[in-house]
Amino acid sequence: MKTAFILTTLAGTAAAFTSNSRVQHSAPTFTRGRSSLSMGGSSGYATTMEGKKAKIETVKGLLDTSEMIFTVPAGGLSVAQVQSLRKTLPEGTTMSVVKNKLMARAVEGTDYEEAAAPLLKGANMWFFIEEDIGGTVKAFKSFSKEFQKAETHAISGGVIEGVGYDSSGVDAISKLPSKIELITKIAASIKAVPTKVARVIKAPSEKMARAIKLATAEDSDE
């Protein structure tokens, strides 16, 4: 009797596992190891009216503080590449993908409106530069060389003081002295003037003419 009871119990337990407790295995899921740069997406806050208005206001704020803006093609860049580029940009430079319609609204009524119009084609990634134009262009060129993007992501064009420039123009402007560099040079020149005046005043009367001549000669040399 004990043997029969044990066998019956085991059979019942086995049936419970085989017929009523089947284990379900979910199919494995895979994610892509590389993500493409988002162009604004097809859903979410960015596509709502409020989101678009917020983006326009943000761009307007950047335009107000920018000395120059330029754009490059936005497609074909991974998130990792964009993050790498952003880390190398000088302080005061902002990089942002802006849809053409929103950019057009942002520049409307500003000095950028007419000059930026021809650049509003395709997907654009804009650079808003407060001050360091040379450093920003240099950083982008280094990025293009490192990731072999020189052919596919050349600078499309830029705008400074209401005037539009092509890629060559942007490059040429980036090689000019910055405002800070110019101010530094002017300040250095102004600082040197009192020194030369003092030198003339302290000269003996009989050597005054000669001192003035030397001071003038130094100015001419500079």
Buried (B, 14 or more C-beta within 10 A) or exposed (E): EEEEEEEEEEEEEEEEEEEEEEEEEEEEEEEEEEEEBEBBEEEEEBEEEEBBEEBBEBBBEBBEEBBBBBBBBBBEBEEEBBEBBBEBBBEBBBBBBBBBEBBBBBBEEBBBBEBBBEBBEEBBBBBBBBBBBBBBBBBBBEBBEEBEBEEEBBBBBBBBEEEBBBBEBBBEBBEEEBEEEEEEEEEEEEEEEEEBEEBBEEBEEEEEEEBBEBBEEEEEEE
